[in-house]
Amino acid sequence: MTSDVRAVVFDLDGTLFDHAGAAARAVDDFLGELGVDPSDALRDAWAEAEEWHFDRWRRGEVDFAEQRRARLVEVLPLAGLRPRHDPYELDALFGRYLVAYRAAWRPFAGSAALLQEIRDSGRAIAVLTNGTEEQQRDKLVTTGLGDLVDVVCTSEGIGVAKPDRRAFERVADDLGVPTEACLMVGDDPERDVAGARAAGMRAVLVDPARDGGAAVRSSVLSVLRGESGTVRR
């Protein structure tokens, strides 16, 4: 590997960690506990509600617990359930979902091997994620990826979220390298790729859920070998 990239920055959910798969399995288990037969429609509704209300939290419109409660209030009626709009009851109910979600945590196939290969090349590795400090670090530890990462920056921890260029500048500063010496790897074209490029980083767009770990490895290593500095799908 001969390029001048000194550090590789990874997104977490959807890039190293199979969040969508874990959430889908967790919704099935959660609804099953409530006596509801899972369906594609309910899984899709949960995913859409999660994306919408989590973005509301990122924008500062609601606090973290409120966005979780809003998901339940929005989706459970579609399953024929009518939860009371009581914060304590909703929090307890969401806690049942979280148990199922955590039990389903898995890294994408090839994530650990790719991180190890990058480390063996002498480069530093960071994770930059728009999530909460406790949960995102727990994901890294639980999936066995934590020992392969040098720096972790969460939007909650640093007070700014992707695609704000300050998030990328912060992770580069924590790594001790300039942004132009970093490669960003992520699955979101706006938050990960456009944000990184605006901050001066190179970036690779990946989709491990669709393309598999081998394709992700090829995309990342081709840049590190100096073969390409372009965004890839």
Secondary structure, 3 states (H helix, E strand, C coil): CCCCCCEEEECCECCCECHHHHHHHHHHHHHHHCCCCCCHHHHHHHHHHHHHHHHHHHCCCCCHHHHHHHHHHHHHHHHCCCCCCCHHHHHHHHHHHHHHHHHCCCECCCHHHHHHHHHHCCCEEEEEECCCHHHHHHHHHHCCCHHHCCEEEEHHHHCCCCCCHHHHHHHHHHHCCCHHHEEEEECCHHHHHHHHHHCCCEEEECCHHHHCHHHHHHHHHHHHCCCCCCCCC
